[in-house]
C-alpha cells in the first residue's frame, strides 16, 4: 500500500508532493486531525498554508481517497479510506482506534422503523483506552 502515486491516480487525483505527504502521514499515523497534519506538513513544506491543507483534504474526501471521522465533542480526524468500520475514542487521551462491527442489523431496523433510506452509518464508541484505564 505504499505506492500512493498509483492509488491517488486511481481516485482521479494528481499525485502532488503535498498529497503524497498527506497520504504517507495518514498511512503512518492512522488518524490525524488537521492541526497535527499541518504540523507534519510544515516540516516538509515550510511555506504550505493551512488553506492548502484544507483544499487537499476536501478534494481527497470528495474522491473517496480519505475519510473524515467525526468525533462527538472533538475535532474531526482523517484516515485513508478502507472497508467499513467503526471507531473507539479515548475520552482521556483522545486516541482513536478502528473497530470492525457489522451494523447491517441496526441499519436495517432503523430504516424499517423510520422509513429512511440509509446511505451510511457511523458508530463511534467512547471510553478509556487500555493505557488510560
LUMVEX-986078 format. One record per residue: x, y, z of N, C-alpha, C, O, CB in turn. Coordinates in steps of 0.2 Angstrom, whole numbers, plus 5000, padded with zeros to 4 digits. Glycine has a CB too. Layout:
<sites>
XYZXYZXYZXYZXYZ
...
</sites>
This chain:
<sites>
500449945000500050005000500450065000500250125001499550005006
501150064999501550124999501650154993501950204992502250105002
501250134987501350164981500750214980500250194977501350114975
500750264984500250314984500150354977499550374976500350364989
500650354973500550384967500050354963499550384960501250384963
500050284962499550244958498850254962498350254958499750174958
498850244968498250254972497850314971497250324970498350234979
498250374972497950434970497750444963497150464962498550494971
498050424958497850424952497250384951496750394947498450394947
497150324954496550284953495950314956495450304954496750214957
496050364961495550404963495450474960495150514962495650424971
495750474954495750534949496050594952495750654952494950544948
496550584956496950644959497650644956497950594955496950634967
497950704955498650714954499050694960498850704965498750784951
499650664959500050644964500550694965501150694964500450574962
500250754968500750804970501150794976500950744980500350874971
501750824977502150814983501750824990501850784994502750854983
501250874990500850884996500350824997500350805003500450944995
500050804992499550744993499950684994499650644999499150734986
500550674992500950614993501150615001501150565004501550604989
501350675003501450685010500850675015500950645020501850755011
500350695013499750685017499550615017499450585023499150725014
499550575012499450505011499950465016499750425020499450475004
500550485015501050455020500950465027501050415031501750475018
500750525029500650545036500050505038500050475044500550615037
499550495035498950465037499050385037498850355042498350475032
499450365032499650295032500050275039499950225042500050275026
500550315040500950305046500650315053500850285058501550345046
500250365053499950385060499150365061498950355066499950455060
498850345056498150315056497650365056497350375051498150275062
497550405061497050455062497350515064497750525069496550435067
497250575060497650635061497150695061496750695056498250645056
497150745066496750805065497150855061497750845059496550835072
496750905059497050955054497650985057498151005053496551005052
497651005063498251035066498850995066499451015065498051055073
498750925068499350885068499650875061500250875060499150815071
499150865056499350865049499750925047500250925043498750855045
499450985049499851045047500551045050500951075046499451105050
500651025056501251025059501750985055502351005054501251005066
501550925053501950875049502150905043502650905040501650805048
501650935039501750965033502151025033502551035028501050985030
502151065038502651125039503351105039503751135036502451165045
503451045042504151025042504451005035505051005034504250965047
503950975031504150955024504151015019504551015014503750895022
503651055020503551115015503451175019502851195021502851095011
503951205021503951265026503551325024503451365028504651285026
503351325018502851385016502151365014501751405012503151415010
501951305016501251275015500851315020500951325025501251205016
500251325017499751365021499151315023499151255021499351425017
498851335029498351295031497751285026497451235026498051325038
497651335022497151335017497351285012496851255009497051405013
497951275010498151225005498051155008497851105005498951235004
498151145015497951085018497251065017497051015015498251085025
496851115019496151105019495851095012495451045010495751165021
496151125007495951115000496151044998495751014994496351164995
496751024999496950954998496450905001496250854998497650944999
496350915008495950865012495250865009495050805008495950885019
494950915007494250915004494250884998493750844996494050985004
494750894993494750864987494850784988494550744984495350894983
495250764992495450694994494850654996494650604995496050684998
494450695000493750665003493250654997492950604997493450715009
493250714993492750704988492850654983492450624980492750774984
493550634982493750574978493850514982494050464979494350594974
493550504988493550444992494250414993494350354994493150394988
494750464993495450434995495550435002495850385005495950484991
495250485006495250485013494550495015494050515012495750535015
494450485022493850495025493950535031494450545034493550425028
493450575033493350615039493050575044492450545043493050685037
493250575050492950535055492750595060493150625063493450485059
492050605061491850655065491750625072491350575073491150675062
492050655077492050635084491650685088491850745088492850625086
491150655091490750705095491150745100491650715104490250665099
491050805101491450855106492150855105492550875109491250825113
492350845099493150845097493150865090492750865086493450775099
493850875088493950895081493950835077494150775079494650925081
493750835071493750785066494450755065494950795066493450805060
494550695064495150665062495050635055494550625052495450615067
495650625051495650605044496050535044496450525048495850655039
495750495040496150425039496050405031495650435028495850375043
496550365029496450335022495850295022495650265027497050295021
495450295016494850265015495050185016495550165013494550275009
494550145019494650075019493950045020493450085020495150055025
493949985021493249945022492849985028493150015032493349875024
492249975028491850005033492049985040492149925041491049985032
492050025044492250015051491950065056491750115054493050005052
492050055062491850105067492450125071493050105069491350075072
492350165076492950195080492850195087492350205090493050265077
493450185091493450185098493850255099494450265097493750125101
493650295104493950355105494050365113493550355117493550425103
494650375115494850385122494650455124494850505122495550365123
494250455130493950515132494550555136494550615137493450505137
495050515138495650545141496150575137496350635137495950495146
496450535133497050555129496850565121497250595118497550495129
496250555119496050565113496250515107496050525101496250635111
496550465109496750405104496150385101495550375104497150355108
496250375094495650345090495950275087496450275084495450395084
495450225088495650165085495050135081494450155082495850115091
495250095076494750065072494450005075494749975079495050045065
493849995074493449935077492949915071492549955069493149955083
493049845069492549825064491949785068492049745072492949775060
491349815066490749785068490249785063490249835059490549825075
489849735062489349735057488749775059488349755064489149665056
488549835056488049875058487449865053486949895054488249945057
487449805049486849795045486249785048485649805046487049735040
486149745054485549735058485249805060484649815060485649685063
485749845063485549905066485249955061484749985061486049945070
485649955055485449995049484749975046484350015045485949995044
484649915046484049885043483449905048482949925045484149805042
483549895054483049915059482849985059482250005059483249885066
483350025059483250095059482950125052482450165052483950135059
483050095047482750105040482050085040481550125038483150075034
481950025043481250005043480750045048480250055046481249925046
481050065054480650095059480550175057480050195059481050095065
480950195053480950275051480750285044480650345042481550305053
480750235040480650245033481150285029481050315024479950275031
481750285032482350325029482750275025482750215026482850345035
482950305019483450265015484150285018484350335016483350275007
484450235021485050255025485650235020485750185017485150215031
486050285019486650285014487250265018487750235015486750345010
487350285024487950275028487750275035487350315038488450335026
488150235039488050235046488750235049489250205048487750165048
488850285054489450295058489350275065488850305068489750365056
489750245068489750225075490350245078490950225076489550155076
490350285084490950305087490850285095490350315098491150375087
491250245097491250225104491650265108492250285106491350145106
491550285114491950325118492050295125491650255127491750405119
492650305128492850275134493550285136493850335134492650195134
493850235139494550245141494950185138494750125138494650245149
495450205134495950155131496250125136496250135142496450195126
496650065134496950025139497550065143497650055149497349965135
497850115140498350155143498150195148498450215153498750185138
497550225147497250275152496750245157496550275162496850325148
496650175157496250145162496550145169496250115174496050075160
</sites>
